[in-house]
Amino acid sequence: MDVGLWVAAIATGHVLVTIIALALRDIGSRGRRDDDAPGPESSGGGGGG
């Protein structure tokens, strides 16, 4: 196989893994934010806005 094919395959795999990791991290952060929203931050003394 050519080196270009290996590089393309590795790059594609790396990009897919990165996208999946970012998606899972985004979903996890959203879930945590939703769980923390009704917590003491909103009911307690948050920002004086």
PQR file with spaces between the fields and no chain letter, atoms N, CA, C, O and H, PARSE charges and radii, in Angstrom:
ATOM       1  N    MET     1       0.847   -1.207    0.000 -0.4000 1.5000
ATOM       2  CA   MET     1       0.000    0.000    0.000 -0.0000 2.0000
ATOM       3  C    MET     1       0.875    1.247    0.000  0.5500 1.7000
ATOM       4  O    MET     1       2.006    1.229    0.486 -0.5500 1.4000
ATOM       5  N    ASP     2       0.341    2.311   -0.544 -0.4000 1.5000
ATOM       6  CA   ASP     2       1.092    3.565   -0.568 -0.0000 2.0000
ATOM       7  C    ASP     2       1.006    4.245    0.796  0.5500 1.7000
ATOM       8  O    ASP     2       0.068    4.032    1.564 -0.5500 1.4000
ATOM       9  H    ASP     2      -0.577    2.325   -0.939  0.4000 1.0000
ATOM      10  N    VAL     3       2.007    5.062    1.068 -0.4000 1.5000
ATOM      11  CA   VAL     3       2.008    5.784    2.346 -0.0000 2.0000
ATOM      12  C    VAL     3       0.824    6.745    2.402  0.5500 1.7000
ATOM      13  O    VAL     3       0.258    6.976    3.470 -0.5500 1.4000
ATOM      14  H    VAL     3       2.769    5.235    0.444  0.4000 1.0000
ATOM      15  N    GLY     4       0.453    7.301    1.252 -0.4000 1.5000
ATOM      16  CA   GLY     4      -0.675    8.240    1.220 -0.0000 2.0000
ATOM      17  C    GLY     4      -1.962    7.597    1.698  0.5500 1.7000
ATOM      18  O    GLY     4      -2.765    8.228    2.385 -0.5500 1.4000
ATOM      19  H    GLY     4       0.914    7.113    0.384  0.4000 1.0000
ATOM      20  N    LEU     5      -2.155    6.320    1.326 -0.4000 1.5000
ATOM      21  CA   LEU     5      -3.375    5.634    1.762 -0.0000 2.0000
ATOM      22  C    LEU     5      -3.376    5.456    3.276  0.5500 1.7000
ATOM      23  O    LEU     5      -4.397    5.657    3.932 -0.5500 1.4000
ATOM      24  H    LEU     5      -1.503    5.807    0.767  0.4000 1.0000
ATOM      25  N    TRP     6      -2.221    5.077    3.824 -0.4000 1.5000
ATOM      26  CA   TRP     6      -2.128    4.925    5.280 -0.0000 2.0000
ATOM      27  C    TRP     6      -2.400    6.253    5.966  0.5500 1.7000
ATOM      28  O    TRP     6      -3.149    6.317    6.941 -0.5500 1.4000
ATOM      29  H    TRP     6      -1.391    4.913    3.291  0.4000 1.0000
ATOM      30  N    VAL     7      -1.782    7.319    5.448 -0.4000 1.5000
ATOM      31  CA   VAL     7      -1.973    8.644    6.056 -0.0000 2.0000
ATOM      32  C    VAL     7      -3.443    9.047    5.985  0.5500 1.7000
ATOM      33  O    VAL     7      -3.998    9.560    6.956 -0.5500 1.4000
ATOM      34  H    VAL     7      -1.173    7.267    4.656  0.4000 1.0000
ATOM      35  N    ALA     8      -4.072    8.812    4.828 -0.4000 1.5000
ATOM      36  CA   ALA     8      -5.486    9.174    4.671 -0.0000 2.0000
ATOM      37  C    ALA     8      -6.353    8.360    5.628  0.5500 1.7000
ATOM      38  O    ALA     8      -7.270    8.897    6.249 -0.5500 1.4000
ATOM      39  H    ALA     8      -3.621    8.395    4.039  0.4000 1.0000
ATOM      40  N    ALA     9      -6.063    7.066    5.745 -0.4000 1.5000
ATOM      41  CA   ALA     9      -6.859    6.217    6.636 -0.0000 2.0000
ATOM      42  C    ALA     9      -6.701    6.656    8.087  0.5500 1.7000
ATOM      43  O    ALA     9      -7.684    6.763    8.821 -0.5500 1.4000
ATOM      44  H    ALA     9      -5.319    6.629    5.240  0.4000 1.0000
ATOM      45  N    ILE    10      -5.464    6.907    8.496 -0.4000 1.5000
ATOM      46  CA   ILE    10      -5.217    7.334    9.882 -0.0000 2.0000
ATOM      47  C    ILE    10      -5.874    8.686   10.139  0.5500 1.7000
ATOM      48  O    ILE    10      -6.489    8.893   11.186 -0.5500 1.4000
ATOM      49  H    ILE    10      -4.666    6.819    7.900  0.4000 1.0000
ATOM      50  N    ALA    11      -5.743    9.609    9.182 -0.4000 1.5000
ATOM      51  CA   ALA    11      -6.336   10.937    9.355 -0.0000 2.0000
ATOM      52  C    ALA    11      -7.854   10.829    9.459  0.5500 1.7000
ATOM      53  O    ALA    11      -8.469   11.467   10.313 -0.5500 1.4000
ATOM      54  H    ALA    11      -5.244    9.442    8.332  0.4000 1.0000
ATOM      55  N    THR    12      -8.454   10.021    8.587 -0.4000 1.5000
ATOM      56  CA   THR    12      -9.916    9.858    8.623 -0.0000 2.0000
ATOM      57  C    THR    12     -10.356    9.267    9.955  0.5500 1.7000
ATOM      58  O    THR    12     -11.313    9.744   10.565 -0.5500 1.4000
ATOM      59  H    THR    12      -7.954    9.503    7.893  0.4000 1.0000
ATOM      60  N    GLY    13      -9.661    8.235   10.402 -0.4000 1.5000
ATOM      61  CA   GLY    13     -10.011    7.622   11.685 -0.0000 2.0000
ATOM      62  C    GLY    13      -9.858    8.614   12.823  0.5500 1.7000
ATOM      63  O    GLY    13     -10.703    8.675   13.716 -0.5500 1.4000
ATOM      64  H    GLY    13      -8.884    7.847    9.907  0.4000 1.0000
ATOM      65  N    HIS    14      -8.780    9.394   12.796 -0.4000 1.5000
ATOM      66  CA   HIS    14      -8.547   10.372   13.851 -0.0000 2.0000
ATOM      67  C    HIS    14      -9.651   11.414   13.863  0.5500 1.7000
ATOM      68  O    HIS    14     -10.131   11.804   14.927 -0.5500 1.4000
ATOM      69  H    HIS    14      -8.093    9.345   12.071  0.4000 1.0000
ATOM      70  N    VAL    15     -10.055   11.867   12.680 -0.4000 1.5000
ATOM      71  CA   VAL    15     -11.121   12.872   12.585 -0.0000 2.0000
ATOM      72  C    VAL    15     -12.429   12.300   13.130  0.5500 1.7000
ATOM      73  O    VAL    15     -13.140   12.971   13.878 -0.5500 1.4000
ATOM      74  H    VAL    15      -9.665   11.550   11.815  0.4000 1.0000
ATOM      75  N    LEU    16     -12.742   11.062   12.752 -0.4000 1.5000
ATOM      76  CA   LEU    16     -13.988   10.446   13.236 -0.0000 2.0000
ATOM      77  C    LEU    16     -13.961   10.318   14.755  0.5500 1.7000
ATOM      78  O    LEU    16     -14.945   10.635   15.424 -0.5500 1.4000
ATOM      79  H    LEU    16     -12.165   10.518   12.144  0.4000 1.0000
ATOM      80  N    VAL    17     -12.837    9.855   15.298 -0.4000 1.5000
ATOM      81  CA   VAL    17     -12.731    9.709   16.754 -0.0000 2.0000
ATOM      82  C    VAL    17     -12.881   11.065   17.435  0.5500 1.7000
ATOM      83  O    VAL    17     -13.539   11.177   18.470 -0.5500 1.4000
ATOM      84  H    VAL    17     -12.038    9.598   14.754  0.4000 1.0000
ATOM      85  N    THR    18     -12.261   12.106   16.844 -0.4000 1.5000
ATOM      86  CA   THR    18     -12.350   13.440   17.436 -0.0000 2.0000
ATOM      87  C    THR    18     -13.786   13.943   17.419  0.5500 1.7000
ATOM      88  O    THR    18     -14.264   14.494   18.410 -0.5500 1.4000
ATOM      89  H    THR    18     -11.727   12.015   16.004  0.4000 1.0000
ATOM      90  N    ILE    19     -14.480   13.754   16.294 -0.4000 1.5000
ATOM      91  CA   ILE    19     -15.871   14.213   16.186 -0.0000 2.0000
ATOM      92  C    ILE    19     -16.745   13.481   17.205  0.5500 1.7000
ATOM      93  O    ILE    19     -17.572   14.098   17.876 -0.5500 1.4000
ATOM      94  H    ILE    19     -14.092   13.306   15.489  0.4000 1.0000
ATOM      95  N    ILE    20     -16.558   12.166   17.316 -0.4000 1.5000
ATOM      96  CA   ILE    20     -17.360   11.386   18.270 -0.0000 2.0000
ATOM      97  C    ILE    20     -17.063   11.847   19.695  0.5500 1.7000
ATOM      98  O    ILE    20     -17.981   11.999   20.502 -0.5500 1.4000
ATOM      99  H    ILE    20     -15.885   11.666   16.771  0.4000 1.0000
ATOM     100  N    ALA    21     -15.789   12.069   20.007 -0.4000 1.5000
ATOM     101  CA   ALA    21     -15.419   12.504   21.352 -0.0000 2.0000
ATOM     102  C    ALA    21     -16.040   13.861   21.668  0.5500 1.7000
ATOM     103  O    ALA    21     -16.570   14.066   22.760 -0.5500 1.4000
ATOM     104  H    ALA    21     -15.044   11.945   19.351  0.4000 1.0000
ATOM     105  N    LEU    22     -15.976   14.787   20.712 -0.4000 1.5000
ATOM     106  CA   LEU    22     -16.564   16.110   20.934 -0.0000 2.0000
ATOM     107  C    LEU    22     -18.075   16.000   21.100  0.5500 1.7000
ATOM     108  O    LEU    22     -18.657   16.680   21.946 -0.5500 1.4000
ATOM     109  H    LEU    22     -15.545   14.621   19.825  0.4000 1.0000
ATOM     110  N    ALA    23     -18.713   15.151   20.302 -0.4000 1.5000
ATOM     111  CA   ALA    23     -20.171   14.988   20.402 -0.0000 2.0000
ATOM     112  C    ALA    23     -20.542   14.434   21.778  0.5500 1.7000
ATOM     113  O    ALA    23     -21.451   14.947   22.430 -0.5500 1.4000
ATOM     114  H    ALA    23     -18.240   14.599   19.615  0.4000 1.0000
ATOM     115  N    LEU    24     -19.841   13.390   22.220 -0.4000 1.5000
ATOM     116  CA   LEU    24     -20.141   12.812   23.530 -0.0000 2.0000
ATOM     117  C    LEU    24     -19.879   13.834   24.628  0.5500 1.7000
ATOM     118  O    LEU    24     -20.656   13.931   25.578 -0.5500 1.4000
ATOM     119  H    LEU    24     -19.102   12.973   21.691  0.4000 1.0000
ATOM     120  N    ARG    25     -18.801   14.592   24.511 -0.4000 1.5000
ATOM     121  CA   ARG    25     -18.485   15.609   25.517 -0.0000 2.0000
ATOM     122  C    ARG    25     -19.565   16.687   25.536  0.5500 1.7000
ATOM     123  O    ARG    25     -19.959   17.156   26.604 -0.5500 1.4000
ATOM     124  H    ARG    25     -18.170   14.513   23.739  0.4000 1.0000
ATOM     125  N    ASP    26     -20.049   17.084   24.340 -0.4000 1.5000
ATOM     126  CA   ASP    26     -21.093   18.106   24.258 -0.0000 2.0000
ATOM     127  C    ASP    26     -22.373   17.593   24.900  0.5500 1.7000
ATOM     128  O    ASP    26     -23.022   18.310   25.662 -0.5500 1.4000
ATOM     129  H    ASP    26     -19.729   16.702   23.473  0.4000 1.0000
ATOM     130  N    ILE    27     -22.740   16.343   24.592 -0.4000 1.5000
ATOM     131  CA   ILE    27     -23.960   15.764   25.172 -0.0000 2.0000
ATOM     132  C    ILE    27     -23.816   15.672   26.696  0.5500 1.7000
ATOM     133  O    ILE    27     -24.752   15.992   27.429 -0.5500 1.4000
ATOM     134  H    ILE    27     -22.213   15.760   23.974  0.4000 1.0000
ATOM     135  N    GLY    28     -22.661   15.241   27.162 -0.4000 1.5000
ATOM     136  CA   GLY    28     -22.447   15.126   28.604 -0.0000 2.0000
ATOM     137  C    GLY    28     -22.522   16.480   29.289  0.5500 1.7000
ATOM     138  O    GLY    28     -23.107   16.594   30.366 -0.5500 1.4000
ATOM     139  H    GLY    28     -21.901   14.981   26.566  0.4000 1.0000
ATOM     140  N    SER    29     -21.938   17.506   28.684 -0.4000 1.5000
ATOM     141  CA   SER    29     -21.970   18.838   29.285 -0.0000 2.0000
ATOM     142  C    SER    29     -23.392   19.370   29.306  0.5500 1.7000
ATOM     143  O    SER    29     -23.799   20.018   30.271 -0.5500 1.4000
ATOM     144  H    SER    29     -21.462   17.413   27.809  0.4000 1.0000
ATOM     145  N    ARG    30     -24.156   19.100   28.241 -0.4000 1.5000
ATOM     146  CA   ARG    30     -25.551   19.552   28.210 -0.0000 2.0000
ATOM     147  C    ARG    30     -26.347   18.880   29.318  0.5500 1.7000
ATOM     148  O    ARG    30     -27.124   19.533   30.014 -0.5500 1.4000
ATOM     149  H    ARG    30     -23.825   18.575   27.457  0.4000 1.0000
ATOM     150  N    GLY    31     -26.153   17.568   29.482 -0.4000 1.5000
ATOM     151  CA   GLY    31     -26.880   16.851   30.525 -0.0000 2.0000
ATOM     152  C    GLY    31     -26.527   17.402   31.898  0.5500 1.7000
ATOM     153  O    GLY    31     -27.406   17.590   32.738 -0.5500 1.4000
ATOM     154  H    GLY    31     -25.522   17.038   28.916  0.4000 1.0000
ATOM     155  N    ARG    32     -25.254   17.659   32.128 -0.4000 1.5000
ATOM     156  CA   ARG    32     -24.831   18.195   33.421 -0.0000 2.0000
ATOM     157  C    ARG    32     -25.416   19.579   33.636  0.5500 1.7000
ATOM     158  O    ARG    32     -25.857   19.902   34.739 -0.5500 1.4000
ATOM     159  H    ARG    32     -24.539   17.506   31.445  0.4000 1.0000
ATOM     160  N    ARG    33     -25.425   20.403   32.593 -0.4000 1.5000
ATOM     161  CA   ARG    33     -25.983   21.746   32.724 -0.0000 2.0000
ATOM     162  C    ARG    33     -27.465   21.675   33.065  0.5500 1.7000
ATOM     163  O    ARG    33     -27.956   22.433   33.902 -0.5500 1.4000
ATOM     164  H    ARG    33     -25.067   20.141   31.696  0.4000 1.0000
ATOM     165  N    ASP    34     -28.179   20.752   32.404 -0.4000 1.5000
ATOM     166  CA   ASP    34     -29.611   20.627   32.686 -0.0000 2.0000
ATOM     167  C    ASP    34     -29.826   20.173   34.133  0.5500 1.7000
ATOM     168  O    ASP    34     -30.760   20.620   34.799 -0.5500 1.4000
ATOM     169  H    ASP    34     -27.780   20.137   31.724  0.4000 1.0000
ATOM     170  N    ASP    35     -28.957   19.286   34.610 -0.4000 1.5000
ATOM     171  CA   ASP    35     -29.115   18.801   35.979 -0.0000 2.0000
ATOM     172  C    ASP    35     -28.753   19.894   36.987  0.5500 1.7000
ATOM     173  O    ASP    35     -29.359   19.979   38.056 -0.5500 1.4000
ATOM     174  H    ASP    35     -28.198   18.922   34.069  0.4000 1.0000
ATOM     175  N    ASP    36     -27.773   20.723   36.649 -0.4000 1.5000
ATOM     176  CA   ASP    36     -27.346   21.768   37.573 -0.0000 2.0000
ATOM     177  C    ASP    36     -28.257   22.991   37.504  0.5500 1.7000
ATOM     178  O    ASP    36     -28.277   23.798   38.434 -0.5500 1.4000
ATOM     179  H    ASP    36     -27.281   20.654   35.781  0.4000 1.0000
ATOM     180  N    ALA    37     -29.010   23.137   36.413 -0.4000 1.5000
ATOM     181  CA   ALA    37     -29.837   24.336   36.231 -0.0000 2.0000
ATOM     182  C    ALA    37     -30.829   24.521   37.381  0.5500 1.7000
ATOM     183  O    ALA    37     -30.846   25.595   37.983 -0.5500 1.4000
ATOM     184  H    ALA    37     -28.994   22.481   35.658  0.4000 1.0000
ATOM     185  N    PRO    38     -31.656   23.523   37.714 -0.5600 1.5000
ATOM     186  CA   PRO    38     -32.647   23.711   38.778  0.2800 2.0000
ATOM     187  C    PRO    38     -32.028   23.658   40.173  0.5500 1.7000
ATOM     188  O    PRO    38     -32.746   23.680   41.173 -0.5500 1.4000
ATOM     189  N    GLY    39     -30.717   23.590   40.241 -0.4000 1.5000
ATOM     190  CA   GLY    39     -30.036   23.474   41.522 -0.0000 2.0000
ATOM     191  C    GLY    39     -29.925   24.813   42.239  0.5500 1.7000
ATOM     192  O    GLY    39     -30.677   25.744   41.951 -0.5500 1.4000
ATOM     193  H    GLY    39     -30.134   23.573   39.429  0.4000 1.0000
ATOM     194  N    PRO    40     -28.991   24.902   43.167 -0.5600 1.5000
ATOM     195  CA   PRO    40     -28.831   26.118   43.986  0.2800 2.0000
ATOM     196  C    PRO    40     -28.408   27.324   43.170  0.5500 1.7000
ATOM     197  O    PRO    40     -28.516   28.456   43.642 -0.5500 1.4000
ATOM     198  N    GLU    41     -27.920   27.100   41.935 -0.4000 1.5000
ATOM     199  CA   GLU    41     -27.487   28.236   41.129 -0.0000 2.0000
ATOM     200  C    GLU    41     -28.673   29.119   40.753  0.5500 1.7000
ATOM     201  O    GLU    41     -28.573   30.345   40.793 -0.5500 1.4000
ATOM     202  H    GLU    41     -27.832   26.181   41.551  0.4000 1.0000
ATOM     203  N    SER    42     -29.803   28.494   40.386 -0.4000 1.5000
ATOM     204  CA   SER    42     -30.964   29.263   39.948 -0.0000 2.0000
ATOM     205  C    SER    42     -31.794   29.703   41.152  0.5500 1.7000
ATOM     206  O    SER    42     -32.264   30.839   41.200 -0.5500 1.4000
ATOM     207  H    SER    42     -29.884   27.497   40.354  0.4000 1.0000
ATOM     208  N    SER    43     -31.976   28.802   42.133 -0.4000 1.5000
ATOM     209  CA   SER    43     -32.821   29.129   43.277 -0.0000 2.0000
ATOM     210  C    SER    43     -32.046   29.973   44.287  0.5500 1.7000
ATOM     211  O    SER    43     -32.627   30.819   44.967 -0.5500 1.4000
ATOM     212  H    SER    43     -31.594   27.878   42.094  0.4000 1.0000
ATOM     213  N    GLY    44     -30.729   29.743   44.386 -0.4000 1.5000
ATOM     214  CA   GLY    44     -29.919   30.470   45.352 -0.0000 2.0000
ATOM     215  C    GLY    44     -29.475   31.812   44.806  0.5500 1.7000
ATOM     216  O    GLY    44     -30.033   32.311   43.829 -0.5500 1.4000
ATOM     217  H    GLY    44     -30.257   29.056   43.834  0.4000 1.0000
ATOM     218  N    GLY    45     -28.460   32.401   45.447 -0.4000 1.5000
ATOM     219  CA   GLY    45     -27.987   33.709   45.003 -0.0000 2.0000
ATOM     220  C    GLY    45     -26.998   33.555   43.880  0.5500 1.7000
ATOM     221  O    GLY    45     -25.799   33.417   44.120 -0.5500 1.4000
ATOM     222  H    GLY    45     -28.007   31.996   46.241  0.4000 1.0000
ATOM     223  N    GLY    46     -27.478   33.576   42.663 -0.4000 1.5000
ATOM     224  CA   GLY    46     -26.593   33.469   41.509 -0.0000 2.0000
ATOM     225  C    GLY    46     -26.073   34.840   41.139  0.5500 1.7000
ATOM     226  O    GLY    46     -25.625   35.588   42.008 -0.5500 1.4000
ATOM     227  H    GLY    46     -28.453   33.687   42.468  0.4000 1.0000
ATOM     228  N    GLY    47     -26.128   35.181   39.861 -0.4000 1.5000
ATOM     229  CA   GLY    47     -25.707   36.509   39.423 -0.0000 2.0000
ATOM     230  C    GLY    47     -26.846   37.497   39.631  0.5500 1.7000
ATOM     231  O    GLY    47     -28.017   37.148   39.486 -0.5500 1.4000
ATOM     232  H    GLY    47     -26.492   34.573   39.156  0.4000 1.0000
ATOM     233  N    GLY    48     -26.494   38.731   39.973 -0.4000 1.5000
ATOM     234  CA   GLY    48     -27.550   39.724   40.193 -0.0000 2.0000
ATOM     235  C    GLY    48     -27.984   40.336   38.879  0.5500 1.7000
ATOM     236  O    GLY    48     -27.744   41.518   38.631 -0.5500 1.4000
ATOM     237  H    GLY    48     -25.543   39.015   40.091  0.4000 1.0000
ATOM     238  N    GLY    49     -28.623   39.540   38.034 -0.4000 1.5000
ATOM     239  CA   GLY    49     -28.992   40.048   36.724 -0.0000 2.0000
ATOM     240  C    GLY    49     -30.373   40.431   36.688  0.5500 1.7000
ATOM     241  O    GLY    49     -30.861   40.884   35.653 -0.5500 1.4000
ATOM     242  H    GLY    49     -28.819   38.581   38.235  0.4000 1.0000
